[in-house]
Amino acid sequence: MSTKLPFQLSTGTIYNCLQYPSLVAAGVVAFTSILLVALKFWSSSATPKVKILLQDEIKSARQRALEYCFNPRAVMAKGYAKFKNEVFGLDTQDGVKLVIPPSFLDELKSHPALSFKVSIDNVRLHLAQHTSGIDRLFQDMQIEYTHFGGPAEYVIHAIKASLTGSLSAFTPLLHRMVQKNMPDILGRYKDWTPAKVHDRVLRLIATNNARVFQGTAASLDEEWLEASTGYVLACFDCIRALKQWHPWLRPLVYRFIPERAAIKDQWTKGRKRVMASMRERQEKGGNLEDPPTMLDHLSNGRNEHIADDVELQLLHQMTLIAVGTVTTFSSTTQAIYDLVAHPEYIPILREEVESVPRDPNGNFTKDSTVAMDKLDSFLKESQRFNSPDLTTFQRAAIADMKLPDGTFVRKGTKLEINTCSIHKDHELYENPEQFDGLRFHKWRKAPGKEKKYMYSSSGTDDLSWGFGRHACPGRYLSAINIKLIMAELLMNYDIKLPDGISRPKNIEFEVLCSPEPDFEILLKDRDH
């Protein structure tokens, strides 16, 4: 098997360059100068004065960073065992991150020097303190290459203030869409048939989200659905590829990453879809549909001034697709894998789903999804094992600050909570390595706990969705989508693992945890 190089230059390209040696020399000198200046700034920014994980085992910071890249869960488990209630440093490809204990959360959740968006956008702000204007040059560049970044504050406000309030109206509609689309997307099978569900679940989620974000026309637009699902996958492939390179090499390397070209094409198709939706709004003289879409919410009231800004509306739609689809489809796929790995829960969950109340038209309502208490517990247990983010409460310091224990944090430093290790803590969970799909259902039977430990809960003891005012605002929509898909799957299909096959391992890279995309389960239509 031939080895695939990170990038290759054609003979013609090299020949053309060699025809102009002075330009080559000038380019080399310029790049070397920039690199030396960058490395000077890099080395001059003070490393936080904390204990660095793995420093006694692996002497090279680069090797420690690679160990974290490819074995993040094991690395974080070592950190939790050694520094459970302390701050510790973690070498990454982007410098040292600080892992903080949950006891800091209440004091830090609204700290003005910490930013969720900057952390997601991956900007190395600490370099900007040395000279004004240099911060754009020294961005970590993932957002520059993928356009993947955190949603703007007014987008988050629109989700919380407008979209969440309309979920009661959306739920029956989304249920009808799942009922209609699942047989076509997932397939129909008279006999046990192997099928890869990963991409099909993504398509189901993307179709529902297209209706919520841009309306019915978008949910029926084949080109847009292909582009939006492709964007979700290409973004994370691109990020994984870039993260393996030193930040100062990424401005060169990114041009040779195949996913980058795919992302540009997906944005071109996204622009076409957004422009069509904006024209439809103008022709209707108001909202696209009832209930209103996110495009409507981002074009009305306090957002009316950006109603005609194509590029900004495109940015928001692609951001919503990236952050609003990946967690939902990943969690749904993981839950399906857990269900076939623990088939004893299938009849229990099926009985519950078939017994919950529906509206007069036979559709599930928001109250129906709330009544799926055992399914909610199963999803939360699956999330405990397979949360899409191994760490949460991801923040970046936008100013120098001190942590509650007095640790000095320089501007630009990233902080996070070791959620994946907390989820396996014996002091918090009985038999934490054992999958108990009804664990949280049983916890909720305690007096006063009836509304705690829900799948969409967020708090100091529920960190999968983050914490504080930047806990995932779309988690309620996500929970509804997942329950609707799981309910229809349980009612209409028998599912199981192939003989002799175990649940697949997750694909884990730094903070990201993804389900195996090529795994096949066995499906068969139920005999009704």
N, C-alpha and C positions, 0 to 999 in steps of 0.2 A: 504493500500500500504506500502510495507517495505521501510525503508530508506536505501539508498545505501551509505555505508561508503566510505570515500576517498580512503582507501585501507584496505585490510584485510590480516591477516596472518593465514595460516592453522595451525591446532592443531599439525600436525607433525613437522612443521617448528619450532614452539615454543618449543616442546618437545626436538627436536634435540639441540636447543640452550641451554636449561636448563641442558643438560648432561654435558656442559662445562661451569660451572658458572664463572670460572676464566677468560675465554675468553669474556663472557658477561660483566663481571665487567670491564675488561680492555677496551672493546669497549665503554662502557658507559663513563668511565673516559676520554678516548681519544676524544670521540665526544663532551663531555661537555667542555673539555679544548679548543677544536677548536672553539666551539660555543661562549664561553666566550671571546676568543681572537677576534673573528670576530665581536661580538657585541661591544667590546671595540673600535675597529677600526671604526665601524659603527657610534657609538655615538660621537667619537672624531672628525670625519670629520665635519667641520663647516657647519651648515645649512645656506644657503644664507640669507643675511640680507634684506629680503623683506617681504611684507605683505602676509600672508598665507590665501588663500581662505578658507572659511567656518570655520575659527578658532573661530569666535564669535558665531557660531551656534552649532558646534560639537567639544567638547573638546578633544576627542581622535583622535590622528593622524591616528591610525589604522582604526577607523570608517570613518574618512574623506576619507581615501584611498579606502575603500570599497564602499562608496557613489560614488566616481569617477569611480570605476570599473563598477558599474551596472547602473548608471544614468549619463553617461559622458556628454551628450549633455546639460542636464539641469544644470549640474555643470559648464560647460564652459559658458553657457548663463549668469549665475550669475556672473562669473568672468568678462565677457565682460561688463555687466551693471555697475559693481563696479569699474573696473580697465581698462577701454577701452584703454587708452593711456599710461598705466603704466605697469611696470613689476610686476608680482605677482607670488607667489609660489603655487604649487599644490601638496598636499600629494598623493603619489602613493604607490603601494606595493613595489616599488624599491627606495623609498626615495623621496625627494622633487624635482620636475621639475620646471623650470622657463618658464612662458608663457610671450612672449615678444610682443610688439606692432609692426605692420607692418612698422612703421616709422624707425625702426632699420635695415630693410632689406638691403638697399643699402650699409650700412657700414659693415654689417656682412656677406654678401653673399660670400665673398672670404677670410674671416678671417682665418689666418693660424692655430689658436688655436681651430677651430671648425671642427668637422668631421661628415659627414653624415654616412659613413660606420660604424664607431664605435657606433653611436647611434642605427643603425639598428641591429648591432651585440649584443647590450645590454651588454657591458663589463663595470664593475664598476671600472674604471681606478683610481678613487681617492684613493682606498686602496693601490695601488701599490706604492704610494709615501712614505708609511711608511716603507716598506722593499722590496728590490729587489726580484723578482721572485714570490712574493705572488699574483700577478695579475691573474695568471691562476687559482689559487685556488679559488679566489673570483670573478670569472666571474658570471654574472647574470644567465648564464647557459642555456637560451633558445636556443641559437645557438648550445650549446653543446648537447642538447637533441633533437632538431628538425633538425639541420644542416641548419636551415633557417637564412640567414644573407644577408648583402648587397653585391652586386656584386663588384668584384675587379676593380680597376681603369682601367686596360687594357681591361676588358670586356666592361665597359662603353664606352671606346674609340672605341672599335670594333663596337659597336652598332651605335655610332654617325658617325664614319668615313666610315664604310663599309655597314652595314645593312640598315641604313636610305637611303643611296644613291641608293639602289637596290629596293626600294619599288615600283617604277614605273614598274619594271619587275615582281615583286611579285603580284601586285594587280589583274591582269586578272587571274593568276593561282589560287590565293586564292578564287576569285569569282567562278571559275569553281568547286573548292572543296566544297564550300558552296552549290552551286546548286546541286551537286551530293549527298552530305551527308545529307542535311536538311530533305528530305523526309524520309530517313531511321531513322535518329536520333530523329527528332521531331515527326514523324508519319504522316499518312494520315487519314483524317476524312471526311466521306461523310456528317455526321450530327454533330451538336454541341456536342463536347465531352470534359469532364474535363481532363486536363493534367497538370502535374507538369513540368515546363520548366527549373527550376533551374539547375538540373544535366544535362539536355540535352544541354542547352546552354554551360555549362562547357565542355561537350564532343566536341561540334562544335569548340570551341576556342582551345581546346587542340589539336585537329586534325590539324587545320591550323598551330598552333605554332610548332607542331612536324615537319611539312614540313620545316618551316623557320629555326628551330633550328638544325635539324638532317637529313632532307631529306625525300623523298617519302617512303622509307622502314619503317622509324620510324612512319610516319603518317598512315601506314597500319598495324602496329604491335599492335595487340589487347592487348597483355600482357603489353606493354609499355603504351598504352593509359589508361588502367585501373590503372596502377601504378602511372602514372603522375597525373591523375585527383584525385586519392585517396590521393596522397601526398599533393596536394593543400588544401584539406579539413582537412586531419589529422593534418597538421602543425598548422593550426589556432585553431583547437579543443585542441591540446596539449598545445599551448601557453595560451589559455584561462584557461585551467585546472591548469597549473603551476602558473599563475599569481595570483591565489587565495591563494597561500601559501607564507609565508615569504621566502625571497631569501635563507636564511641559511637552510631551510628545503627542498628545492627543490632537492638537491643531493640525498635525501632519497626518496622523494615522487615520483620522475619521473619514478622510476622503476615499479611503480604500476599503471601508467596511460596507459590504453589500446592503445591509439593512438601511444605511443612510439614503441610498437612492430610492429604496422602497418608501421610506418615510416622506421624501419630497413628493413622490407620486401620489401618496395617500393624502397629503395636504392639498395638492392640486384638485383631487376629486372632492375633498371636503369643502373646498372653496366653492366649487360648482354647486354642491348641495345646499350650502348655507345661503348662497345668493338666490337660489330658487325658493328657499323657505322665506327669505326676506321679501322677495317679490310677492309671494303669496300673502304675506301679512299686509303689505301695502295695498294689494287689490281688495282684501277683505276689510281694510280700514280698521283693523283691531287684532285681537288675538287669533292665532291660527286655529285653535280648537278649544273645546271645553271638555275636561279641565285644561287650563292653559299650560303651555310647554315652558321649558326653561328659556327658550329663545324669547318667548313672550315676557317672562319675568325680567329678562335682561334687556328689554326694550321699552318697558313701561315705567311710569312713576319716576323714582329717583334715578333710573337708568335710561330714561328717554333720550338723553343726549348722546348715547352710543347706539341708538336704534339703527342708524344707517351706516355704521362703521363696519364694513365687511371684514377687514382683517382682524379687528378686535373680537367680533362675534365668532369668527372662525377659530381664533385662539381659544375662546371660552368653550366652544363645542368640542374641540379636540382635547382640551384639558378634562372636560367632563367625561369624554369617552375613556381617556386613559385612567383617570382616578376612579371613575364611577363604574367601570366595567370590569377591570382586572380583578379587584377584590371579590366581586360578586361571582364571577365565573370560576375563579380559582377555588373559592370556598364551596361552591356547588359541586364542582368536580371532586374535591377532596371528600365531601360528604358522601357522594356516590361510591367512591372507593372504600370508604369506611363501612358503608352499608353492606357491600358485598363481602367485605372482610369479616363482618359481624352479622351474619344473616338472621341471628336470633331476634334482632330488632325489627325485621321487616313486618311480621304479622302484628306486632305491637303498634308500630307507627301507622300501618295501613288501617287498622281498626280505628285509631284516633282520627285520622284524616277523613274516613268515610262517615264519621259520626258528628263532625262539627257542623254547626248551622250554616245555611247558605241564604242568599237573597231569593226573592220569588222567581227569578229567572234561572236559578240553579248555580249561580256564580258565588265563588268565595268573596267575602267582604274583608275589610280590615279586621273586624271582630273575629272572623273565622280564623284568620292567621294567628291572632292572639290566643285563641282557644286551642291551637296546636301546641300544647304545652310540652308534651313528650318529644315531639319533633324539634321544638325549640331547644330542649335540653340536649338532644342528640347533636344538633348543629353546633352548640356551644362546646360540647366535648370534642367534636371534630376540630373545631377552631383551636381548642387548647393544645392539641397535638400538631396542628398544621396551619397555624396563623400565617397569612401571606407575608407578614412582617415579623421577623424574629425579634426585632426590637421596636419599641414604640416610644411615645413622648420624644420624638426626634425634634431637636431644636438647634439653632445656631445662635451664638452670641453676636449681637450686632453692636455691642460696646463691651469694654472691659467690665468685669463684674466679679463678685465673690459668691461662692456657694454657701449654704447654711453652715458647713463645717469650717469655713474660712478659706477653702481652696480658691486660689486666684485663677480666673478664667479669662484668657486673652480674647479680644474681639476676633471673630472668625472661627473659634473653636466650636465643634459640634458636640452635643450631648444626647444621650439616649438612655432608655431603661431596658434592662435585660429581661424582656418579657418571656421569651421562650424558656428560660431557666426558672423563672418564678412559677410558670405553669407546671413544673415538675418538682416543686418544693414539697417535701414530705410533711412539713409543718402546716402547710395550707391544704393539701389534698391527701386523703387516705388512698394508699396504693396508687400513687400518681402515674406509674408506668402502665397501669391497667386501664384499658378503654372501658368506661362505664357510661353508656349512652343515656342513662337515666339519672346520672349523678346530680345534675342541677334540678331536675324535677323533684328529686327526694329532698334536696336542700330547701326548696321552696315550700315544703310542707311544714317547716318549722314556723311557729306563731310569729307574725310580724315580718316574715320573709317572703310572703306570697308574690310580691312584685320585684324581688331582687333576683340577681343571677340570670337575667334574661339574656338572650343571644345578643340583643342590641344594647345591652347595658354598658355604661362607661363609668368608671370610678377607680379609687385606689386599689380595689381588689378585682377590677374588671378592666384590664389594660389593653386588650386586643385591638380596640378601636381608638386607642389613644386616651388622652386625659385632658381635662380642662376645657377651655372654650374652643380649642382646636381639635377636640375629639371628632372623628369623622362625621360630618354633617349629613352624609348620604346613607348612613347605616340603617335607617328605618326603611328606606326604599330598597336597599340591598336585602334586608331580612325578608321583606314581602316577596321580592322576586325569587329568592332561594326557596322559600316555603311553597310558593305556587308551583315551581318546577318539580320539587321533591314530591309534592302531593300528587301531581299528575303522573309522575313516574311510578309511584307506588300503586296508584289505582289502575294503571293501564298496562304495566309491564311486570313480568317476573324477571328478576335479575340475580346473577350469581357469578362467582369466580370460575374460570376454567379449572378443571381437575388438576391438582398438583401445583397450582399457581398461587402465590401469595400476593398480598397487597404490595404495589410498587413503592419503592423509596421515593421521597421527594427530591426535587432538584433544588439545591440550596447554594446560594452565592451571596456573600456578604449578608445584608439584612433580608434578602428576598428568598421566599420559600414558594416553590411552584409545584403543581402536580405533574407527574410524568405524562407527556402529551400523547405518546404512542401506545399506552396501555389499553388492552382490550378486555372488556367484560362480556359476559354472555347475556343476551336479551331475548325475551320471548313475549309475544302478546299474551295478555291474561285471558283466560276463558271466563267470560261474564255470564 
